Amino acid sequence: MTMSSREIAELASKRHDHVMVDCRKLADFYAETYSPEKSGQFVKSSTYTDSTGRELPCFELNKQACLDLVTGYSLPHRHAVNKRWQELEAQQAPALPANYLDALRAHLASEEKAAALAIEVQKKEQALVEAAPKVEFVERYVQASSGALGFRQVCKTLCLNEKWLAEFLELHQIMYRLGGKLTPYQQHIQAGRFEVKTGVSDSGYGYVQPKFTPKGVEWLAAEIAKHHAAKQMKALAA
């Protein structure tokens, strides 16, 4: 918090250029008495724009510098500066309740904020509780699985609607349509989430048969669980 040399000049009924001279002398005294770092905290050079648009120099003084500056001024001027400092400090201090009713209102407002925070925490905890069953079915699959599964087998294992899962896989760029059939992206094959079998049918047509590996189903189930948990959290936050 600082007071400008212009404001001091106005309060002390002095010309600003005269106050500027006093400020420079005071700054020189601080420079001789304290380290450069500390002395710079008392009086700082600044500028202001006058009514004609000119940028002119001034100083910003902290409380100690103001009190040191006005020590040589008359008593009414010292009083005016001290009074102004009290006003500045009062503006910075938190307002205290003026009476019992105001104090009660402030207390109730604080209680309302605490209650709102408690409700928010409860909502988030509830979202985690509701997401728990979705995480649990991942563990059930891992324990029961012994080999790669096709698309429909995955739907049955994870109790998912085929249309919903197909849309989920495409939306999250896990699989894409190739000749009307779902085909995994290469990065997921390389990650070991799919195994792809190719061959020739009895009728002589080539085929590609992708299957989810146990690792892939575990990963997919976790992704779906996160998807549902995120939706739940978003709904609670709305």
Beta strands, then each sheet from edge to edge (+ up, - down):
strand 1: 3-4
strand 2: 43-49
strand 3: 55-61
strand 4: 175-178
strand 5: 181-184
strand 6: 194-200
strand 7: 206-212
sheet 1: 1+ 3- 2+
sheet 2: 4+ 5-
sheet 3: 6+ 7-
end
